[in-house]
Amino acid sequence: MGPVADPNPHPDLPETETRPLPDPARPPQPRAPSLGRNAALGITQIVLWGGSFFLMAVLGEPIVRATGWPQGIVVGALSLAILVSGLLSPWVGRRIRRHGGRPVLMAGSLVIALGQVLMALAPNLPVFLLAWVVVGIGMAGALYDPLFAAIGQAYGVSARGAMTQIAIASGFAITLCWPASSFLVDAIGWRGTCLVYAALAAFVVVPLFAWALPGQDRNPPAKAALPPEAGAAPLVSPAGQGPLPGERILAITFTSAAVIMTAISVQLLVLLQAKGVAASTAVALSTLIGPSQVGARILELVFGRRAHPAWALLVSSGSVGLGLAILAMAPSLAWLGIVLYGVGNGMRTVVRGTLPLTLYGQGDYAAVMGRLARMPLLGQAATPLACGTLAAWFGLDALLELMLAVAVLNVGLSVVVARRAVRRARA
């Protein structure tokens, strides 16, 4: 590294944002994480998603049966956690920008573990709901968005491949965690299952984060040089304050995609049965989502690394929209619709990390990711209740048509975002 002529080369930044000179006694951080570290980070996401976002799909019924608590409130506790997570995401992004990702994600994992212990010990429904509030606080600091913010800030454009590899590994979360949770419930009950996930978060995930994430030895640069194929110089803002140009429409685009994903995860089985698909066949078809997601991420890793992420955004939104159209208009081809939906949703996970990094650069990335996470999470929190209400009032066919309309909106927004991004990259 060459000498630093001015300790504050960006006079538009306040003095508190001045970057200290690197310590020559400390070894430089690697330019990109290794495959082993990426696999370790994928394992963290399998454990954390399995013990939070995907937990109630298995534990909901056993909890209601054992406690007699209202099923709607028990299942709705997840929406409460997602709401809390969305509200805290911008704050978490700022903490990552200032302190680096390692301490934030380690703390988030411990908070999730604390919430899971509180859940296991909950003597009544209010304490159970409080436990999910605590889990939501941890989710804001330990799931995909803060993890991508951490590695994007640390590694810049070199993080794109790492994000895809992490998404590939963690794409097996449902495949692994639902059977494991079901086995644990049968063996040690739902409270014991919560304690097992808490132990995994505290004694497996936290050490993996400590090993696989880089430390923060200096503030990230305000601008990160991008290779020619990735786009033009990133947009930046002083001290990470925003929103930045185009950030709002990008947030709306991500929100519409997140709403569709949540609605499908909640309603897919009943939607298929409403279209005449047998229950056992519907369950079998739903298993196609996981392999389709992982397959799309592998294709992105192999063929998409030199393409602008805006093209992946178009593939994602178009695949989801086409998949829902097939489900609505050609139920006999439901398998194809589900595969296309899985491809689009798998690509979406990667795009929401790589596109903001290309557009806004390494310096502002963590703060931008925190802001971009809020609206999608709030949309996800409201989606289960909205879907249930709409299905009860207007029927499942109307719900599927509404989801298709949201998918069309998502395609239109994606086209607008992609055109702006590609035009700017060519400028």
C-alpha positions in Angstrom: 0.0 0.0 0.0 1.4 3.4 -0.9 1.9 6.3 1.6 -1.2 8.2 2.7 -0.7 11.8 1.9 -3.7 13.2 3.8 -5.3 11.4 6.8 -8.6 12.9 5.7 -8.6 12.8 1.9 -12.4 13.4 1.8 -13.0 16.9 3.1 -16.7 16.5 2.7 -16.7 13.9 5.5 -17.0 15.2 9.1 -14.0 14.9 11.3 -15.5 12.0 13.2 -15.4 10.0 9.9 -11.6 10.6 9.4 -9.9 7.3 8.5 -6.9 6.4 10.7 -3.7 5.3 9.1 -3.3 1.5 8.8 -1.3 -0.1 11.5 1.8 -1.6 9.8 2.1 -4.2 12.6 -1.2 -5.8 11.7 -1.4 -8.1 8.7 -3.6 -6.8 5.8 -7.0 -8.3 5.5 -7.5 -10.8 2.7 -9.0 -9.4 -0.5 -11.7 -12.0 -0.5 -12.9 -14.8 1.8 -11.9 -18.3 1.1 -14.3 -21.1 0.1 -14.0 -22.6 3.6 -15.0 -19.3 5.2 -17.9 -18.9 2.8 -19.1 -22.4 3.6 -18.9 -21.6 7.3 -20.9 -18.5 6.8 -23.5 -20.6 4.9 -23.7 -22.9 7.9 -24.4 -19.9 10.2 -27.4 -18.9 8.0 -28.8 -22.5 7.9 -28.8 -22.6 11.7 -30.1 -19.0 12.3 -32.8 -19.2 9.7 -33.8 -22.6 10.9 -34.1 -21.3 14.4 -36.0 -18.1 13.6 -37.7 -17.5 10.3 -38.5 -21.2 9.5 -39.1 -22.3 13.1 -42.8 -21.8 13.5 -43.6 -23.8 10.4 -42.8 -26.9 12.5 -43.3 -25.7 16.1 -46.5 -23.8 15.6 -48.9 -26.8 16.0 -47.0 -28.5 18.8 -46.9 -25.3 20.8 -50.7 -24.7 20.4 -51.4 -28.3 21.3 -49.2 -28.2 24.4 -50.2 -24.8 25.7 -53.7 -24.1 24.4 -52.6 -20.6 23.2 -54.5 -19.2 20.2 -53.0 -20.5 17.0 -53.2 -17.2 15.2 -51.2 -15.4 17.8 -48.6 -18.2 18.1 -48.0 -18.3 14.4 -48.2 -14.5 14.2 -45.3 -14.2 16.6 -43.0 -14.6 13.7 -44.5 -11.5 12.0 -43.8 -9.6 15.3 -40.1 -10.6 15.1 -39.9 -9.6 11.4 -41.4 -6.3 12.2 -38.9 -5.6 14.9 -36.1 -6.7 12.6 -37.2 -4.3 9.9 -37.4 -1.4 12.3 -33.9 -2.0 13.5 -32.2 -2.7 10.2 -31.0 0.8 9.3 -29.5 1.2 12.8 -27.7 -2.2 12.4 -26.4 -1.1 9.0 -24.9 2.0 10.6 -23.2 -0.1 13.3 -21.7 -2.4 10.7 -20.4 0.6 8.8 -18.8 2.0 11.9 -17.5 -1.1 13.7 -17.4 -3.8 11.1 -19.5 -6.9 10.7 -17.9 -9.3 13.0 -19.0 -7.9 16.4 -22.4 -7.0 15.1 -23.2 -10.5 13.8 -21.7 -12.2 16.8 -23.9 -10.1 19.0 -27.0 -10.7 16.9 -26.5 -14.4 17.1 -26.2 -14.2 20.9 -29.4 -12.2 21.0 -31.2 -14.8 18.9 -30.0 -17.5 21.3 -31.3 -15.4 24.3 -34.7 -15.1 22.6 -34.8 -18.9 22.0 -34.0 -19.6 25.6 -36.7 -17.2 26.8 -39.1 -18.9 24.3 -38.3 -22.3 25.8 -38.9 -21.1 29.3 -42.0 -19.0 28.5 -44.7 -19.7 31.1 -47.4 -17.8 29.3 -48.2 -16.1 26.0 -46.9 -12.6 26.8 -43.5 -14.0 27.7 -43.6 -16.1 24.5 -44.3 -13.0 22.4 -41.5 -11.1 24.3 -39.2 -13.9 23.3 -40.0 -13.3 19.6 -39.3 -9.6 20.1 -35.9 -10.6 21.3 -35.4 -13.0 18.4 -36.4 -10.2 16.0 -33.7 -7.9 17.5 -31.2 -10.7 16.8 -32.5 -11.3 13.3 -31.8 -7.7 12.4 -28.1 -8.3 13.2 -27.4 -11.8 12.1 -29.3 -12.9 8.9 -28.6 -12.3 5.2 -28.8 -8.5 5.1 -26.3 -7.8 7.8 -24.1 -10.6 6.7 -24.0 -9.3 3.1 -23.4 -5.8 4.5 -20.4 -7.1 6.5 -18.7 -8.9 3.7 -19.5 -6.3 1.1 -18.0 -3.6 3.3 -14.9 -5.7 4.0 -14.2 -7.0 0.5 -15.8 -4.7 -2.0 -16.6 -6.1 -5.4 -14.6 -9.3 -4.5 -17.6 -10.1 -2.2 -19.9 -10.9 -5.1 -18.7 -14.5 -5.5 -18.7 -14.9 -1.7 -22.4 -13.8 -1.5 -23.3 -16.4 -4.1 -21.4 -19.2 -2.4 -23.0 -18.3 0.9 -26.5 -18.3 -0.7 -25.8 -21.7 -2.3 -24.8 -23.2 1.0 -27.7 -21.7 3.0 -30.2 -22.6 0.3 -30.5 -26.0 2.0 -31.9 -24.4 5.2 -35.5 -25.6 4.8 -34.4 -29.0 3.5 -32.2 -29.6 6.6 -34.0 -27.6 9.3 -37.6 -28.7 8.9 -36.9 -32.4 9.2 -34.4 -31.7 12.0 -36.9 -29.6 13.9 -39.6 -32.2 13.5 -37.3 -34.9 14.8 -36.3 -32.8 17.8 -39.9 -32.0 18.6 -40.7 -35.7 18.7 -37.7 -36.5 20.8 -37.4 -33.6 23.3 -40.5 -31.4 22.8 -40.8 -27.9 21.4 -39.2 -26.3 24.4 -36.2 -28.6 24.1 -36.0 -27.8 20.4 -35.7 -24.1 21.1 -32.9 -24.8 23.6 -31.0 -26.9 20.9 -31.2 -24.0 18.5 -30.1 -21.6 21.2 -27.0 -23.8 21.9 -26.2 -24.0 18.2 -26.4 -20.2 17.8 -24.2 -19.5 20.9 -21.6 -22.3 20.5 -21.5 -23.0 16.8 -22.6 -19.8 15.0 -20.8 -17.3 17.1 -17.4 -19.0 16.8 -17.9 -19.4 13.0 -18.6 -15.7 12.7 -15.5 -14.9 14.8 -13.4 -17.1 12.5 -14.9 -16.4 9.1 -15.6 -12.6 9.2 -12.7 -10.1 9.0 -12.0 -7.7 11.7 -12.4 -4.0 11.3 -9.0 -2.4 11.2 -10.0 0.8 9.3 -13.1 2.5 8.0 -14.1 1.5 4.4 -13.2 3.8 1.6 -15.9 6.2 0.4 -15.5 4.8 -3.1 -14.6 1.4 -4.2 -13.0 0.8 -7.6 -15.2 -1.4 -9.7 -14.0 -3.5 -12.6 -15.2 -2.3 -16.0 -17.8 -5.0 -16.4 -19.4 -4.2 -13.1 -20.4 -0.7 -13.7 -19.4 2.9 -13.3 -18.0 4.5 -10.2 -20.4 4.0 -7.3 -22.7 6.7 -6.0 -21.6 7.9 -2.5 -23.0 10.1 0.2 -21.2 11.9 3.1 -20.8 9.7 6.2 -23.2 7.1 4.9 -26.3 9.3 5.2 -29.0 8.8 2.7 -31.0 7.9 0.9 -28.9 7.8 -2.2 -30.1 8.3 -5.8 -32.4 5.5 -6.9 -32.4 4.0 -3.5 -36.2 4.4 -2.9 -37.3 2.7 -6.1 -34.8 -0.1 -5.4 -36.3 -0.6 -2.0 -39.8 -0.8 -3.5 -38.6 -3.3 -6.0 -37.1 -5.5 -3.3 -40.2 -5.1 -1.2 -42.5 -6.4 -3.9 -40.3 -9.4 -4.4 -40.1 -10.1 -0.7 -43.9 -9.9 -0.4 -44.3 -12.5 -3.1 -41.8 -14.8 -1.5 -43.5 -14.6 1.9 -47.0 -15.1 0.4 -45.8 -18.2 -1.5 -44.1 -19.7 1.5 -47.3 -19.3 3.5 -50.0 -20.1 0.9 -48.4 -22.4 -1.7 -49.8 -25.6 -0.5 -53.4 -24.3 -0.2 -53.1 -22.5 -3.5 -52.1 -25.7 -5.3 -54.9 -27.7 -3.7 -57.4 -24.9 -4.7 -56.2 -25.5 -8.3 -57.1 -29.2 -8.0 -53.7 -30.6 -7.0 -53.8 -33.4 -4.4 -52.4 -32.6 -1.0 -49.6 -35.2 -1.2 -48.7 -34.0 -4.7 -48.6 -30.4 -3.5 -46.1 -31.2 -0.8 -44.0 -33.1 -3.3 -44.1 -30.2 -5.8 -43.1 -27.7 -3.1 -39.8 -29.6 -2.6 -38.7 -28.4 -6.1 -38.2 -24.9 -4.7 -35.1 -25.6 -2.8 -33.1 -27.4 -5.6 -34.3 -24.7 -8.1 -33.0 -21.9 -5.8 -29.6 -23.6 -5.3 -29.4 -24.3 -9.1 -30.0 -20.7 -10.0 -27.3 -19.6 -7.5 -24.8 -22.0 -9.0 -25.5 -20.7 -12.5 -25.0 -17.2 -11.2 -21.7 -18.2 -9.7 -20.5 -19.9 -12.8 -21.9 -17.7 -15.6 -23.0 -14.4 -14.1 -19.9 -13.1 -12.3 -18.8 -10.7 -15.1 -22.4 -9.5 -15.9 -24.0 -6.5 -14.3 -26.2 -7.6 -11.4 -29.1 -5.7 -13.1 -29.4 -8.5 -15.6 -29.8 -11.0 -12.7 -32.5 -8.7 -11.3 -34.4 -9.0 -14.6 -34.0 -12.8 -14.6 -35.2 -13.0 -11.1 -38.4 -10.9 -11.4 -39.2 -12.4 -14.8 -38.9 -16.0 -13.6 -41.1 -15.4 -10.6 -43.7 -13.6 -12.7 -43.8 -16.4 -15.3 -43.9 -19.0 -12.6 -46.9 -17.4 -10.9 -48.7 -17.0 -14.3 -48.3 -20.7 -15.0 -49.7 -21.6 -11.5 -52.7 -19.3 -12.2 -53.5 -20.2 -15.8 -52.0 -23.7 -16.4 -52.2 -25.8 -13.1 -51.3 -29.0 -15.0 -47.8 -27.4 -15.4 -47.6 -26.5 -11.8 -44.2 -28.2 -11.6 -42.8 -25.8 -14.2 -44.3 -22.8 -12.4 -42.7 -23.9 -9.1 -39.3 -24.5 -10.7 -39.4 -21.0 -12.4 -40.4 -19.4 -9.1 -37.6 -21.2 -7.3 -35.1 -20.0 -9.9 -36.3 -16.4 -9.5 -36.4 -16.5 -5.7 -32.9 -18.1 -5.6 -31.5 -15.3 -7.8 -33.3 -12.7 -5.7 -31.2 -13.5 -2.6 -28.0 -12.9 -4.5 -29.2 -9.8 -6.3 -30.3 -8.0 -3.1 -26.6 -8.2 -2.0 -24.7 -7.6 -5.3 -26.8 -4.9 -7.0 -26.5 -2.3 -4.1 -22.8 -3.0 -3.9 -22.4 -2.3 -7.6 -24.6 0.8 -7.5 -23.4 2.4 -4.2 -19.9 1.1 -3.6 -18.0 -0.3 -0.7 -17.9 2.7 1.6 -21.7 3.3 1.9 -22.7 -0.3 1.4 -23.4 -1.4 5.0 -25.6 1.7 5.7 -27.4 1.3 2.4 -28.1 -2.4 3.1 -29.6 -1.5 6.4 -31.9 1.1 4.9 -32.9 -1.2 2.0 -33.7 -4.0 4.4 -36.4 -2.0 6.3 -39.2 -1.8 3.8 -39.0 -5.5 2.6 -39.0 -6.7 6.2 -42.0 -4.6 7.1 -43.8 -5.9 4.0 -42.9 -9.5 5.0 -44.3 -8.9 8.5 -47.6 -7.8 7.1 -48.0 -10.4 4.3 -49.2 -13.4 6.3 -52.0 -11.5 7.9 -52.9 -9.8 4.7 -52.9 -13.1 2.7 -55.1 -14.8 5.3 -57.6 -11.9 5.3 -57.8 -11.7 1.5 -58.2 -15.4 1.1 -61.0 -15.4 3.7 -62.9 -12.5 2.1 -62.4 -13.1 -1.6 -61.1 -16.6 -2.0 -57.8 -18.2 -3.0 -58.2 -17.5 -6.7 -58.4 -13.8 -6.0 -55.4 -14.1 -3.8 -53.3 -15.8 -6.5 -54.4 -13.1 -9.0 -53.3 -10.4 -6.6 -50.0 -12.1 -6.2 -49.6 -12.2 -10.0 -50.4 -8.5 -10.2 -47.7 -7.8 -7.6 -45.3 -9.9 -9.7 -46.1 -7.9 -12.8 -45.4 -4.7 -10.8 -42.1 -6.2 -9.6 -41.1 -6.9 -13.3 -41.9 -3.3 -14.2 -40.0 -1.9 -11.3 -37.1 -4.2 -12.1 -37.0 -3.0 -15.7 -36.8 0.6 -14.5 -34.0 -0.1 -12.1 -32.1 -2.2 -14.6 -32.3 0.4 -17.3 -31.0 3.1 -15.0 -28.2 0.9 -13.8 -27.1 -0.3 -17.2 -27.3 3.1 -18.7 -25.2 4.5 -16.0 -22.6 1.7 -16.4 -22.4 2.5 -20.1 -22.1 6.2 -19.6 
